[in-house]
Amino acid sequence: MSAETKSRIYYTKPSITSLETSYAADAAANGWGEHCYEYIERLQRMFCDHLGVGHAIATSSGTGALHMGMAALGIGGGDEVIMADINWIASAAPITYLGAKPVFVNVLPDTWCLDPAAVEAAVTPRTKAILAVHLYGNLCDMDALQTIADRHGIYLVEDAAEAIGSVWHGHRAGSLGTFGAFSFHGTKTITTGEGGMFVTSDDALYERVLTLSNHGRSRNEQRQFWSETIGFKYKMSNIQAAIGCAQMERIDSLIAAKRRVFDYYREALSDLPLIMNPEPAHTSNGYWMPTFVADERSSFDRNCLISSFKANNIDGRVFFWPLSSLPPFRDFRSDSRRASLSTRGVNLPSYHDISLEQLCRVSQLVVDQFAVRT
């Protein structure tokens, strides 16, 4: 069968049903005037209940949630925020928006998340926060990072954009730090098209972010259009929130679907010299993006696999680059000794309704590529 006749396998796509479209239609038809925030408020309550946190603010992106949260913590010029070097740029960008400096450090070879020892070594008098990014659904060692944060009197912030469904010792990702940020981009396990969420159980921090999210206008201000400070405009629309409410009603099944996809890959690729997303004891991985990293002693060629995917009408997605290798950050401090992860890592297609036949097609190409290179 030629590539043209094989069905396209996307690296990911959302699961949208009649529930989402009916809620969106209702918001479009009726969600105006006094009803303009109803789906937003409902989504925020649902997200709080799911995570077990006190407060949530729906945003237009995960980046916006990080930006406002860090601003409310007082992070600014001259401050440093420690984060893993191997990441998507959206995690580092809000630090720079505030005039602060991201300090890039090494990741662990098994989780691809922050190495606590590297974090400890990078703390300086200018360090204001640690940004724990739960990469591809994998979890940072939150206990070790919280110990470091407490010892130095700095904040621990969670970028849980990719970690809906992941659980650390009984606590959902995003609920453990000073605040957490989520993304509802169309690639994520749950989506609002574009969108995100700021979450915290810190009452005072919530009030500061709520004010910032409304152009610096406090909800207790009686004067119309009166702003005490310059804020932001990162609000989610009511129509987007309506889609999010439907997704939240289905969240358990959406997470379960991601886990089923990963279980297939793990079994199909179990004999190959590679590692995949880990799930340590007392944790659960939401497996947003099933990923493998080939053994550095193998002769695996990622470019050849991506080309093979393309020839077979399959979307290929590579591992994130070290941020310190990108033009905007080449002069920034870095301590990355895992850079080769990026050249050996591949994200595998993982949408909710991917078929067994499609999973088999993907897996066989991976197996074949390792066989070719042996």
VOMARDO-165001 format. One record per residue: residue in one letter; x, y, z of N, C-alpha, C, O, CB in turn. Coordinates in steps of 0.2 Angstrom, whole numbers, plus 5000, padded with zeros to 4 digits. Glycine has a CB too. Example, Ala and Ser with C-alpha at 12.3 -4.5 7.8 and 13.67 -1.06 7.14 Angstrom:
<rs>
A506649725039506249785039506649845039507149835042505749785045/S506449895035506849955036506450005039506750065040507049975029/
</rs>
This chain:
<rs>
M500449945000500050005000500450065000500950075004499550005006/S500350114996500750174995500650225001500050215004500650204988/A501050265002500950315007500350355006499950375011501550365008/E500150375000499650414998498950375000498450415001499650424991/T498950315000498350275001498250255009497750235011498250214997/K498850265012498750245019498450305023498550365022499450235022/S498050285028497750345032498250385036498750355038497250315037/R498150445036498650495040498650475047498050475050498450565038/I499250475050499250465057499550525060500150545059499750405059/Y499150565063499450635066499750615073499650565076498850675068/Y500250665075500550655081500150665087500250625092501250695081/T499650705086499150715091498550755088498650785083499350745098/K497950745091497350785089496850775095496950725099497050765082/P496450825096495950825102495450775101495250755095495650895103/S495050755106494450715106493850765107493750785113494550655111/I493550775102492950825102492350785100492250755095493050885097/T491850785105491150745104490650795103490750855103491050695109/S490050775103489450815102489350855109489050905109488750775101/L489650825114489550865121489950935120489650985122489850825127/E490550935118490950995117490551045112490551105114491650975114/T490351015106490051065102489351085104489151145102489951025095/S489051055108488351075111488451135116488151185116487951015114/Y488951125120489151175125489451235122489251295123489651145130/A489851225117490051285113489551325109489551385109490651265108/A489051285107488451315103488051355108487851415107488051265100/D487951325114487551365119487951425122487651475122487451315125/A488551425122488951485124488951535119488851595121489751465126/A488951515113488951565107488251595107488251655105489151525101/A487751555108487051585107486851625114486451675113486551525106/N487051595119486751625126487251655131487051685135486351575129/G487951645129488351665134488651735134489251755133488951625134/W488151785134488251855134487951895140487551865143488051885127/G488151955140487851995146487951965152488551955154487051995145/E487451955156487551925163487751855163487951825168486851935167/H487751825157487951755157488651745154488851685153487451715153/C489051795153489651795149490251765153490751745150489851865148/Y490151745159490751715163490451645166490851615169490951755169/E489851625164489651565167490051505166490151465170488951555165/Y490251495159490651435158491351435161491651385163490651415150/I491551495161492251515164492251495171492751455173492451585163/E491751515175491751505182491651435183491951405188491151545185/R491251395179491151325180491751285178491951245182490551305175/L492151305173492751275172493251275177493551235179493051295165/Q493251335180493751345186493551305192494051275195493751425188/R492951305193492751255199492851185198493151155202491951265200/M492751165191492851095190493651075190493851025193492651075183/F494051125188494751115188495051115196495451075197495151165184/C494751155200494951155207494751085210495151055214494551215211/D494151065208493951005211494350945209494550895213493150985209/H494550945203494950895200495650885203495950835205495050895192/L495950945204496650955207496650955214497150935217496951015204/G496150975217496150975225496451045227496851045232496450915228/V496451095223496651155225496151205227495551195225497151185219/G496351265230495851315232495651365226495051385227496151355237/H496051375222495851425217496151415210496651375209496151495219/A495751435205495951425198495751485194495151515195495651365195/I496151505189495951565185496151545178496651525176496451625186/A495551535174495651515167496051575163495851635163494951505163/T496451555158496851595155496851585147496651535145497651595157/S497151625143497151615136497751565134497751545128497251685132/S498151555139498751505137499051485144499051525149499251535132/G499451435143499851415149500451465150500651475156500151345148/T500651495145501151545145500951605149501251635153501451565138/G500351625148500051685152499951665159500051705163499351695149/A499751605160499751585167500351585171500451615177499451515168/L500951565168501551575171501751645172502051665177502051535166/H501651685166501851755167501551795173501851825176501651785160/M500851785173500551815179500751795185500851825190499751815178/G500751725186500951695192501651725195501751735201500951625192/M502151725190502851745192502851815193503151845198503351725186/A502451855190502351925191502151945198502351985202501951965186/A501651905200501251905207501751885212501651915218500651865207/L502251845211502751825216503351885216503751875221503051765214/G503251935212503751985212504451965209504952005210503951995219/I504451915204505051905200505151955195504651975192504951835197/G505751985195505852035190506552045189506951995189505652105193/G506752105187507452115185507952095190507952115196507552195183/G508552065188509052045192508951975196509351945198509152095198/D508351955195508151885198508351825194508351835187507451885200/E508451775196508551705193508051655194507851655200509251685194/V507851615189507451565190507751505187507951505181506751575186/I507851455191508151385189507651345185507151335188508451355195/M507851315179507451275176507851225172508451235171506951305171/A507551175169507851125165508051145158507651185155507451055165/D508651135156508851155149508451125144508251165139509551145148/I508251065144507851035139507151045140506851015144508050955138/N506851085136506151115137505951145131506351165127506151155143/W505251155131504951205126505051275128505051285134504251185124/I505151315123505351385125504851425129504951475132505451425118/A504151405128503651435132503751435139503451475143502951395130/S504151385142504251385149504751445151504651475157504451315151/A505151455147505651505149505451575147505651625150506351485145/A505051585142504851655139504551695145504851755145504351645134/P504151675149503851725154504351745159504351805161503351685158/I504951705160505451735164505751795161505851845165505951675166/T505851795155506151845151505751905151505951965151506451825144/Y505051895150504551945150504651995156504552055155503851925149/L504851965162504852005168505552035169505652065174504651955174/G506052025164506652045165507152005169507652025171506652115168/A506851945171507251895175507651855171507651855164506851855180/K508051815173508551775169508451695171508451675177509251785171/P508251655166508251585167508951555167509351575163507851555161/V509051515172509651475173509551405171509151365175509951485180/F509851385166509751315163510151265166510751275167509751315156/V509851205169510251155172510151085169509651085165510151155180/N510451035171510450975169509850935171509450955175511050935171/V509650885167509050845168509250775170509850755169508550845162/L508850735173508950665175508950625168508550645164508550645180/P509350575168509350535162508750485161508550465155509950495161/D508350475166507750435166507050465165506650445162507750385172/T507050525169506350565168506450625164505850645161506250585175/W507050645162507150705157506850765161506750815157506750695151/C506750765167506550825171507150845176507650815176505950805175/L507050905179507550935183507950885187507650845191507250985187/D508650895187509050855192509150895198509450945198509750845188/P508850875204508950915210509650935212509750985215508550875216/A510150885211510750905213511050965208511351005211511250845212/A510850965202511051025198510651085200510951145200510851005191/V510051075202509651135205510051165211510151225211508951115207/E510251125216510551145222511151185220511351235223510651085226/A511551155215512251185214512151255210512551295210512551135209/A511551265207511451325203511151385208511051445205510951315198/V510951375214510651425218511151475220511751465222510351395224/T510951535219511351595221510951645225510351635225511651635214/P511251695227510851745231510251775227509851805229511251805234/R510351775220509851805216509351755214508851775210510251825209/T509351695216508851645214508151665217508151665224509051575216/K507651665213506951685216506551625216506051615220506651745212/A506651575211506151525211506451465207506951475203505551545207/I506151405208506351345204505751335199505151335202506551285208/L505851325193505251305189505251235187505751215183505251355182/A504851195190504851125188504351105183503751115183504651085195/V504651085177504251075171504150995171504650965170504551105165/H503550975171503450905170503350875163502850875160502750885174/L503950865160504050855153503650795151503750735153504750845151/Y503250805145502950745142502450705147502250655145503450705139/G502250735153501950705158502350675163502050655168501450645155/N502950665162503450645167503450695173503450755172504150625164/L503550665179503550705185504250725188504650685188503150675190/C504350785189504950805193504950775200504350765202505050885193/D505550775203505550745210505350805215505750845217506250725212/M504650815216504450865219504650875227504750925229503650875219/D504750815230504950815237505650845237505750885241504950745240/A506150825233506850845233506850925231507150955235507250805228/L506450945226506451015224506151055230506351115231506051025218/Q505651035233505351075238505751085244505851135247504651045241/T506151025246506651035251507151085249507351125254507050965252/I507451085243507851145241507551205241507851255244508151125234/A506951215239506651285239506551305247506651365248505951275236/D506351255251506251275258506951295261506951345265505951225262/R507451265260508151275263508351345261508651375265508651225260/H508251365255508451435252507951485252508151545250508751425245/G507351475254506851525255506651545248506551605247507051575259/I506551505243506351525236505651485234505451435238506951505231/Y505351505229504751475227504851415222505351415219504351535223/L504451365223504351315218503751315214503251315217504451245222/V503851325208503251335203503251275199503751245196503351405199/E502651255197502551195193502251215186501751255185502051145196/D502651195181502351205174502151135172502451085170502951225169/A501451125173501151065172500751065166500251025165500651045178/A500951105161500651105155500551035151500051025148500951155150/E500950995152500950925149500750875154500850815152501650915146/A500550885160500550835165499850825168499750805173500950855170/I499250845164498650825167498550755167498750715162498050865162/G498350725172498350655173498950625177498850565179498250625167/S499450665178500050635182499950655189499650705191500650665179/V500150605193500050605201500650595204501050545203499450565203/W500850635209501450625213501250615220501050655224501950695213/H501350545222501250525229500550555231500550575237501750555234/G500050535227499350555229499150625228498550645229499250545237/H499550665225499450735223499450745216499950725213499850785227/R498950775213499050795206499550845204499650895207498350815203/A499850835198500350875196500050945195499450955193500650855189/G500350995197500151065197499851085204499751145205499551075192/S499751045208499451065215499951065220499751075226498951015217/L500551055219501051045224501551105225501751115231501550985222/G501651145220502051205221501651265223501051265225502351225214/T502051325224501751385226501151405221500651425223502251445225/F501251385215500651385210500851345204501451325203500551465207/G500351325200500451285195500151315188499651355189500151215196/A500351295183500151325176499951265172500351215171500651375173/F499451265168499251215163499151245156498951305156498551175166/S499151205151498951225144498451185142498351125143499651215140/F497951215138497451175135497451185127496951185124496751205137/H498051195125498251195118497851135114497751085118498951195116/G497751135108497451085104497851015104497550965103497351105097/T498451015106498850955107498750925113499050865114499550975105/K498450955118498550935125497950875126497550875122498450985130/T498050845132497550795134496850815134496350785132497750755140/I496750875137496150915137496250975133496751005134495750915144/T495751005130495951065126495351115126494751095127496051045119/T495451175125494951225124495151265117494951315116494951275130/G495551225113495851255107496551295108497051265107495351305104/E496451355111497051385115496751395122496151405123497251455111/G497251405126496951415133497451385138497951345137496251385134/G497351405145497751375150497351395157496751415157498451415150/M497751375162497451385169498051395174498551365174497051325171/F497851445178498351465184497951435190497351445191498451535185/V498351395194498051365200498451375206499151375205497951285199/T498151385212498551395218498051375224497451385223498851465219/S498351365230497951365236498151415241497951425246498051295239/D498551465238498851525242498351575241498251605235499551545240/D497951595246497351645245497651715243497351745238496951655252/A498151735246498451805244498751805237498651855233498951825249/L499051755235499351745228498751745223498851785218499751685227/Y498251715225497651705220497351775219497251795214497151665223/E497351815225497051885224497451925220497251965216496951915231/R498151925221498551965217498551945209498551985205499351955219/V498551885208498451865201497751875198497751895192498551785200/L497251875202496551895199496551965197496251985192496051875205/T496852005201496952075200497352085194497152125189497252115206/L497952055193498352065187497952045181498052065175498952025188/S497551985182497251965176496652005173496451995168496951895178/N496452055177495952105175496252175174495952225176495352105180/H496752175171497052245169497252285176497252345176496652285165/G497352245181497552275187496952305191497052345196498052335186/R496352285190495752305193495552255198495452195197495252325188/S495552275205495352235210494652215210494252255208495552265217/R494452155211493752135211493352175217492752175217493652065212/N493752205222493452235227493352315226493052355230493752225234/E493652335220493552405218492852425216492552395212494052425213/Q492652475219491952505218491952555212491452555208491652535224/R492552585211492552635205492652595198493052555198493152685206/Q492152615194492252585187492852605183493052665183491552605183/F493152555180493752565176494352595180494852625177493652615171/W494352575187494952605191495452545192495252495195494652625198/S496052555190496552505190497152535195497352595194496952485183/E497352495200497852515205498552505202499052535204497752475211/T498552455197499252435194499152415187498552405185499552385198/I499652415183499552385176499552315176500052275179500152415172/G499052285173498952215173499052185166499452205162498352195176/F498652125165498752085159498052075156497552085159499152025161/K498052045150497452025147497551955144497751945138497252075141/Y497551905149497651835147496951795148497051735150498251805151/K496351825147495751795149495551745143495751755138495251845150/M495251695146494951645141494251665140493951695144494951565145/S494051645134493351665132492851615134493051555136493251675124/N492251635135491751595138491551535133491451475135491051635138/I491651545126491551485122492151435122491951375122491551515114/Q492751455123493251415125493151375131493251315131493951445125/A492951405136492851375143492251325142492251275146492651425148/A491751335138491251285137491551225134491351175137490651315132/I491951225129492251165127492651135133492651075133492751185121/G493051175137493351145142492951115147493151065150493751205146/C492351135149491951105153491751035151491750985155491251145154/A491551025144491450965142492050915142491950855144491250965134/Q492650945141493250905142493350875149493550825150493850945139/M493150925154493250905161492750855163492950815167493250965165/E492150855160491650795161491950735159491750685161491050815158/R492350735154492650675151493350655153493650615150492650675143/I493650695158494350695159494650625161495150605159494550745164/D494250585165494550525167494550475161495050435160494050485172/S494150475156494150435150494750465145495050425142493550435146/L494850525145495350555141496050535143496450515140495250625140/I496150535150496750515153496850445152497450415150496750535160/A496350405153496350325152496550315145496950265144495750295154/A496350345140496450335133497250345132497550305128496050385128/K497450405135498250415134498650355137499150335134498350485137/R498350335142498750275146498750215142499250175141498550265153/R498150205138498150145134498550145128498850095126497350135132/V498650205125499050215120499850195122500150165118499050285117/F499950225128500650215130500850145131501350115130500850255136/D500350105135500450035136500549995130500949945130499750015140/Y500250015124500349975118501049985116501449935115499850005113/Y501250045116501950065114502450025118502949995116502050135113/R502350035125502850005129502949925128503449905128502650015137/E502349895127502449825125502749815119503149765118501749795126/A502549845113502749835107503549855106503849825102502449885102/L503849895110504549915109504949895115505549915116504549995109/S504649845119505049825125505649795124506149795128504549775129/D505849765118506449725117506949775114507549755112506349675112/L506849835113507249885109507749915114507549925120506949935105/P508349935112508749975117508550045118508850095115509549975114/L508050055122507850125123507450135129507350075132507350145117/I507350195132506950205138506350245136506350285131507350235143/M505750235139505150275138504950315144505250305149504550225135/N504450345144504150385150504150345156503850285155503450415148/P504450365161504450325167503850335172503450385171505050335171/E503750285176503150295181503450265187503250205189502550255178/P503850305191504050275198503550255203502950275202504550325201/A503750215208503250195213502950255216503250315217503650155218/H502350245218501850305221501750365216501550415219502250325227/T501850355210501650405205501150375199501150315199502250435202/S500850415196500550395190500650445184500650505185499750395191/N500850425178501050465173500450475168500150425166501650435169/G500250535167499650545162499850535155499450535150499450615162/Y500550525153500750505147500550545141500250525136500650435145/W500550615142500350655137500650645130500350635125500450725139/M501250635130501650615124502050555125502650565127502050685122/P501850495123502350445123502950455119502950475114501950375120/T503550445123504150465120504650415122504650375127504450535123/F505150405117505650355118506350395117506350435113505650295114/V506850375121507550395120507950335119508050295123507850445126/A508250335113508750275111509350275115509650325117508950275104/D509550215117510250205121510750245117510850235111510350135122/E511150285120511750315117512250275114512650295109512050365121/R512250205116512750165113512450125107512750095103512950105118/S511750135105511450105099511650155093511950205094510750105100/S511550125087511650165081511050195078511050205072512050115076/F510550205082509850225080509950295077510350335080509450235086/D509650305071509650375068508950405068508550375064509950365060/R508850455071508250485072508050515065507450505064508250535077/N508450545062508250575055507950525050507550535047508850615052/C508250465051508050405046507350385048506950375044508550345046/L507250385055506550365057506050415055505450405053506550355065/I506150485056505750535054505550535047505050545045506050605056/S506050515043505950515036505550455034505150455029506650505032/S505650395038505250335037504450355038504050335035505450275041/F504350385044503750405046503350445040502850435038503750455052/K503750495038503450545032503250505026502750515023503950595031/A503750455024503550415019502950365019502650345015504150365017/N502750355026502250315027501650355030501150325033502450265032/N501650425029501050465030500950465038500350465040500450435027/I501450465041501450475049501850535051502350555049501750415052/D501550575055501850635058502350615063502250575067501350685061/G502950645062503550635067503650695071503550755068504150615063/R503750685077503950745081504550735085504650675089503350755086/V505050775085505650765089505650785096505150825098506250795085/F506150765100506250785107506350865107506650895102506750745110/F506250895112506450965113507150975113507550935115506150995119/W507351035110508051055110508251085117507851105120508251105104/P508951075119509151115124509051185123509251215118509951105126/L508751225128508551295126509251335125509251385122508151325132/S509751315129510351355128510651345121511151385120510851325133/S510451305117510651295110510251345105510551345100510651225108/L509751375108509351415103509651485103509951505108508651415106/P509551525098509851585097509751635103510151675105509651615091/P509051635106508951685111509351675117509351715122508251685112/F509551615118509851595125510551575125510851545130509451545128/R510951585119511551555119512051585124512651565125511851565112/D511951645126512351685131512151665138512451695143512351755130/F511651625139511351615146511751565149512051515146510651605146/R511751565156512151515160511751445159511151445159512151535167/S512151395158511951325157512351275160512951285160511851315149/D512051225162512351165165512051105162511751065166512451165173/S512051095156511751035153512250985150512650995146511351055147/R512150925153512650865151512250815148512450755147513050835157/R511550825146511150785143510950805136510350785134510550765148/A511250845133511050875127510950825121510550835117511550925124/S511250765122511150715117510450685117510250645112511750655117/L510150685123509450665123509050695117508650655114509150685130/S509150755116508750785110508850755104508350755100508950855110/T509450725102509550695096509350625096509350595090510250705094/R509150595102509050525102508250515104508050455105509450485107/G507950565105507250565107506750575102506750615097507150605113/V506150535102505550545097504950535101504850495105505650485092/N504450585099503750585102503350535097503450545091503450655103/L502950495100502550445096501850475095501550495100502650375098/P501550465090500850475089500350455095500450395097500550455082/S499950495097499650475104498950505104498750505110500050495109/Y498550515099497850545100497450485103497550425102497650575094/H496850515106496450465110496150405106496050355109495850505113/D495950425100495550375096496050335091495750315086494950395093/I496650345091497150305087496950235087496850205092497850325089/S496950205081496750135081497350085082497950105082496450115074/L497150025084497649975085498049965078498749955079497349905087/E497749965073498149955066498650015065499150005063497649955060/Q498450075067498850135067499450125072500050145070498550195068/L499350105078499850095083500350045080500950055081499550075090/C500049995077500549935075500949965069501549955069500049885072/R500650005065501050035059501650075062502250075060500650085055/V501550125067502050165070502550115073503150125072501750215075/S502350075077502850035081503249995076503849985078502449985086/Q502949965071503349925067503949965063504449935062502949895061/L503750025062504250065059504850085063505450085061503950135056/V504650095070505250105075505650035075506250045076504950115082/V505349975076505649915076506149905070506749885071505149855077/D505849925064506249915058506849955058507349935056505849925052/Q506750015061507350065061507850045065508450045063507050135063/F507750015071508249985075508549925072509149925073507949975082/A508149885069508449825065508949845060509449815059507949785063/V508749905056509249925051509849945053510349935050508849985047/R509849985059510450015062510849965066511449985068510250075066/T510649905067511049855071511649835068511949795071510549805074/
</rs>
